[in-house]
Amino acid sequence: MRLSIIIPAFNEEACLPALFEALALTIHGSLAAHQVQVIVVDDHSQDASPQILERYCEQYEWLEHIRLLKNSGSHVAIFAGLSVCSGDAAFIMGADLQDPPSIISSFIEEWLRGKPIVLGERTKRDDPWHKVWPSKIFNYFMSRFVLPDFPVNGGDVFLVDRTIINAVVQCREKNVNIFVLILSLSSDIGSVTYERHARHAGDSKWTTGKLLKLAFDSVITVGYLPLKIILWLGIGTFAFATFVLFYLVIARLCGWIEISGWASTMALITAFGGIQMVSIAILGEYLWRNFDQTRDRPMFIIQNSNLKDKE
């Protein structure tokens, strides 16, 4: 087979030399029977990453890179890599060596069993608690409310075959969790367990704020959860309003209320006003995303590249 390894990278100058060394050992070891193309997508790094990539591309014939014109996030970088790769399948991994290249052969074995999507599920991870717990909460939320196939233990590596790659490139969705998009394209999913290591160097670029935005983008992309929330919120509000009105009528007839309730009226107005505002905000988000999609602006622009011609 021909395998494309796609690696999004942003300001990873401290990790790249060790990454390429580990990749070279794997490519000439467990992947020696396959043709391997490695594409590093430089997400407009501000450090020495571009110069390092240029140097190592001259050293390794299997290494290529593209650089995006602006920093667009790892999911757009992955999309960019998928759009230019030429492999029968693509393996997506990070540049920080938390997910070692040595696990790639296990993903290929699962793919050869006929699985178009193979996910990595972490059995252990060497990360600080303030990175682990937000990630656990995010993974539980995604698996519980967004996609049942989402791995509860999380996983930042996965392999997709050419059929899925072509489908993802055709979608061209913006503000998307590409992981969720891929899982929504097929229910025939394999998995490989592995241990996640500590970062080789530097700090993670993922913050809690970025994780929250990713969760919100994922929910909006899938589409059903916000509408269900509005529906059940409306039903609950209607039931509550019915109960309050029934109580006020009985209380008034029994003389328990001497003055018509200004407080209860204001409370109801406030409650309904708040619900309406939340509903309008969510509906407005859907309208905006549709508008943003119909403009058909390019998701990314490749500033420069050294993609090599293939026979």
N, C-alpha and C positions, 0 to 999 in steps of 0.2 A: 504494500500500500504506500501511498504518498501521504505523509502527515504534516500538517501545518501547526506549528506551535505559536500561539499569539500571546504576547506579553505586553499589557499596557504599563507604561512607566512614566512617572512624574517626579523629577528631582531625585533620582536613584543612583547618583554617581558613585556612592559608597558601596552599592550592592552589585552593580553591573559586572565588574571583573570576576567576582566569585560566582555570579550567576552563569556567565559564559563558560567558566571552567567546569562547573557542575553539568551544564548542558553538553559540553564536549565529551565528558566522560560517559554520559548516558547515551548520546548519539552513537558513539563508537563502541558502546557496550550493549545494553539491553535493546537498543533500537537499531542495531547495525543492519538488520535485515530489511529495514524500511528506508524509503527516501524521505528525508526530513527537511522541512523549510521552517526556519524560525523568523518570525516577524515581530520586531519590537516597535510598538506604537508609542512614540515620544509625544506625550500630551503637553507639548510646548513647555518643556522643562526650562528652568531659569539657572540651573547649575551647569556643570561640565558634561552632562549626559550626552548632548549631541556630538561633542567631540570624541567622547569615548566610543559611542556607537560607530562613528565613521572609522575609527581606528580598528575596531574589532571586526567590522564588516570586510575590511581588507584582509584580515587574518583568517576568517572562517568563511568558506564558500556557502555554507548553509544559512548564514545569518544575513538578514535584510532589515531595513528599518524605514519607517515613515514618520514624519513630524507634522503634527497638526498646527494650523496657523494660530490657534488660541487654545487655552486650557479649557477643555470641555467635559472633563470627568472620565472616570475609568470605563463607564458603560458605553459612552460614545466612542472611546478609544477602541474598545473591543469590537464595536460595530464596524469601525474603520478597518480594523484588521481582517474581519470576516469578509469585508467587501473586496479585498485585494488578494486574499489567500487562494492557493491553487490546489490544496490537498483534497484527498478523498474524505478526510475528516480533519477537524481542527480541535486542538487541545488548548484551553485557556488557563493561564496561570499568572501569578503575580511575579514581580521582579525582586521581591525581598527574601526569597528562598525559605519562606515559611512553609511553602508547599514544595518539597524537593522534586526535582525532575525524575528521580528514580521511580516514582509511582506511576509514570506515564504508561509503562508496559502493561500494568494491571488494567488501566482504562482501555487499552487497545484489545486486550483479551476479552473484556466484557463487550466491547463494540463488535468484535468478530462473532459473538454469539447472537448477533442480530439486533442489538439495542441501538437505535439511532441517537439516543441521548444517554450519556453516562455521567452521573453526578458523583462528586467526592463528598463523603460524609466524615466529619472529624470525630474520632474517638477520644482525642486528647488534644489540648492546645496550650502552648506555653506563652500566654499573654497575661498582662496585668489585669486585675479584677475590674478596673474601670473600663476596660475594653471588652472583657468577657461578658459581663452582665447586660450591658445594652445590646450586645449581639444576640445573647440568648433570648432576651425579651422580643427583639425584632424577629428572630427565627420562629418563636412560638406564635407571635401575632400573624406572621405570614402563613404558617402551616394551618393555623386555626381558622382564620377569617378570609384569607385571600386564595391560596392554592393548597389543596390537600397533599399534593405531591412535593411540596416544598420541604427540604430536609430539616427536621427539627434541630439536629445538631449543627446545622449550617455546613457550608462548604464553599470555598472560593475557587475551586477548580472544577472543570467539567469538560467533557468531550462531546462534540456533535458531528454527525456525518454530513455529507455534501447536500443531501436533501434538506436538512434543517438549515444549513448555511444559506442555501438559495432562498428558502422561505423567509428567513430573518432579513436578508438583504432586500427582498421585495417589499417587506412591511414598511420600512423607512419611518417608523414611529419616533416622535420626539418625546422628551420628558418620560423616558421609558426605563423600567428595570429590565435589562436585556435578559437577565436570568429568568424572570417571570414570563417574559415574552417567549423564550425558548420552551419553557415548561408548558405553556398554553398551546404549543403546536403539536405535541404528541403525548400520549399516555403510556407509551411503551418505553419505560425508563429503567436503566440499570444503575447500579451504585457500586462504589468502591470505598472501603473504609481506610483511613490513614491517620497518622498522628501529625498534627500541625506543630511546627517548630517555632521558636522565637525568631524575630526578625534578625537577619544577618547584620544589619547596621541601620542607623537612622530611625525615624519615627514614622508611625502609620499616618497616612494622609486622611484617613477616615475619622471624622468627629461625630459626636452624638447628633449635632445639627444635621450633618449630611445623611446620617442614618435615618433620622426622622423624615427628611425630605424624600429619601428613597422609598420609605414605607408609604408616604402619602402618594407619591407618583405611582407606586405599584397598585395601590387601592384604586386610584382613578383609572389606571390602565385596564384593570380587570373589569371595573365598572359596576358590579352589582352591590357591593357592600354599602356604599353611601346611600343608594336608593333604598336598600332594606332598612337602614338606620332611620331615614326619613319616614318610611312607612310605619315602622313600629313606634317611632316617636309620635307620629300623628295619631295612631290608635291609642297610645297611652295618654296623650293629652286629651283626646276626646273622652276617654273613660274618666279621667280626673275631673274634667270640666262638668261632665254629667253628674258625678258624685257631689261636687261643690254646689252646683245649682239645685240639686235635690235637697241637700242639707239646708241651703239658704231658704228655700220655700217652706220646708217644715219648721225651721227655726222662726221664720217670720210669722207663720200661722199660730205657732205656740207662744208667741210673745217673747221669745228669748232674745230677739234683736229689737231694740227700741229705735235705733237709728239705722237707716239704710247704710249698708257697709261700704264706706269709701275705700277702706283698706283692702277688702276682698276684691272690689272692682279693679283697683289698681294692680293687685297681684295677678289677676287673670289677664289684664291687658299686658302686663310685663311678660308673663309667661308666654302668651301667644305671640307677642312681638319678638321675643327672643327666638322662639322656634321658627318663625317666619324668616327672620334674618339668617339663621343657620341654613335653612333650606335654600334660600335665595343664593347664599354664598356658595354652596355646593353645586347648585345648578349653574351658577355663573362660572365656576371652575370648569365644568364640562363644556360650556359654550366657548370659553376661552381656548381650551385645548383643541376643540374642533376648528376654531378660527386659525389657531396656530398651525394646525396640520394642513388646512386648505391653502395656506400661503405657500407651502412647498419650498420653503427656504432650505438651502443645503444644510444637512446636519453637521458636516465637517468639511474643511478645506485642507487638502494636503499641501503644506508649504513647500516641502521638497522630499525627495525619496531617492533610494538607490536600488529599487526593485530590479532584479536581474532577469534577463530574458530567459524563458524556458523553451526547450525544444518541444 
